Amino acid sequence: MQISAREILGLPVFGRSDEKRLGRVLDLVVLPENGKIVALFVSTGFWSRTHLVSTRDILEIAENKIFIHSAREIVKVEEIVSAKKVISDRIKILGSLVYTESGEKVGSVSDFWFDHEGWFLTKIQVSPSPLSFLPKLWVGWRDIVEIKPGKIIISSDVVLNKIAEGAKG
């Protein structure tokens, strides 16, 4: 099942053992080399952004909440090694600027979707720059060339194909 990042952000996290609210999802941690979502940033209090829940510890994503076993699954950043480097490198997907391989600015990521069983990014939604003639683009994982801090590079073919579609329509 495909889920968008925007559907997850803000959801409360509950412990299955006692159904106690443990926190709220602030962001998703995505490995840039393979698109794997390895953790969720979880706020456990006012302005707390130092805790993660590994996606392996998520039992269920319900319509309006996420379940984990208990508060023990909410850990500090240092405890999830793969997430630590992504966080220290300041790699984010939402809000990142998107460029083609040739350096043309396309827009910024307004949402992204992932397969919730494997936790792999499947596509990003790119909202165009204000002065751009392009409509919103959906870019599949295979067309993402590289993910860097604040910047995602996509295949130039994606934009060329979108322009060709517009010319036909």
N, C-alpha and C positions, 0 to 999 in steps of 0.2 A: 504494500500500500504506500502510495506517495503522500508525504506530508510536507507542508511548507514551513519554513522557519518561522514565519510570522504567526502561524497557528500555535507554535510551541512557546514563543516568547510571552512572558507574563503568566504562564500557567503555574498554579501552585503545585508543589511537590509534597506528597503525603507518604508516610510510612504505612506499609500494609499491615504490620503487626498491631498497631494501635490506632490507625487511621488519623494520626496527629499530623497537622500541617507542619512541615519542616522548613519550608522556604519557597522561593519563587524563581522561575527560570529567567535569567537575564540575557544569556547569549549561548551560542553553540561553538564548540572548538572543533575546527576542521583541519585535518592534515593536508597541507598543500600538495604533497606529492601523489596522493591517491584519492583525495576527496572523502576519506573516511571521517565520519564524525565520531570523535572518541570521548567527548564529555560535554556536559552542560554546565555553564556557570550558574550557580545558585546563590541567591541572596538569602542569608539566614537571619538577617537583621537590617537595621537602617544603614544604608550605604555599604553593606558588606559585599565584596566582590572577590573574595579570596578563597571561595570554596567551589568544588566541582563535584559532580556526580558522573561517574563513568557510565557510558551508554550500556556497558555490560551489566550494570546493576539496575537498569530500568526494567521493571516487571511489566508495566502496562502504561500505554498512553490512552487515557480515556478522553471523552469529549471535552472535559473542562478541568482535567487534572492528570498528573503523572504520579505513578506509584513506584516506590522502591521498598526494599524490606524494612529498613529502619534508618535512623539518623546516623548509624555507623557508616553508611555508604556515602555520606557527605564528607569529603576529605579536602585537605589543603592542596593547593596547586602542585606542590612538590611531590605529592604522592602518586600522581599520574604522569609518569616520565614523558610519554609521547605528547601530552598536552603542554607540558612545561616549556618546551622549545617553541611551539606555536605561539604561546602567550608571550614569552620573552621577545620573540621576533615581531610581535604586534601584528600577527596575521589575522585578518578578519575577512569575512565574505560580505556581509551586509554593509552597504555604504561604500565599498571599494570602487574606485574608478575603473572603468573597462576601456581597454585600448585594443586595436587590432595589432597584428604582428608588424604591420608597416608603420605603427605609431599614431594612427588616427584615433582620436578620442571618440568613443561611442556613447558613453553615459556612465551611469553608476548602478550597482546592484541594489535593486529594491526588494528582492525576495529570492529565496532559493528553495528547491525541493530536494527531498532525499527519500530513499527507500528505508522505511522504518524498521524493516527486519534485518537488513545488513548494515544500516546506518551509513550508506554511501550517498554522496551528493549526486543527483541525477541531472539537474539543470539549474541555471540561474535566470532570473528575470532582470533584464537591463532596461532601465528607464533612460531615455535619450537625454543628452545635454539640452538645455533650453533653446539653443539656437540650431539644433540639429533638425534635419528633415526626416530622420528615421522614426518609425513607430517603436513601441516597446518590442524588445527582442527576447526570445527564449533561446538560450544557448545551452546545448547539451554538454555533458561532461567531456565527451570525446573532442569537442571543439574548443575546450579550454586548453591553451598552450602552456600557461604558467600562472601560478598564484604567488604574488609577492606582497610584502606589507603595503596595504593601501591600494594595490593595483592588481588587476587581473588582465591577462593578455589572452585574446581569443583569436581563432583563425580568421583571417581576412575574408575567406570564402563565405562565412556566415553573413557578413554585412553585404557582400556582393550579391548573394542569393536573395537577400531581403529586398535589395534595390531592384533586382530583376523581377521579383514577384510584384512589387509596386508598379513597375512599368507596364506589366501585363494587365493589371487590374484596372 
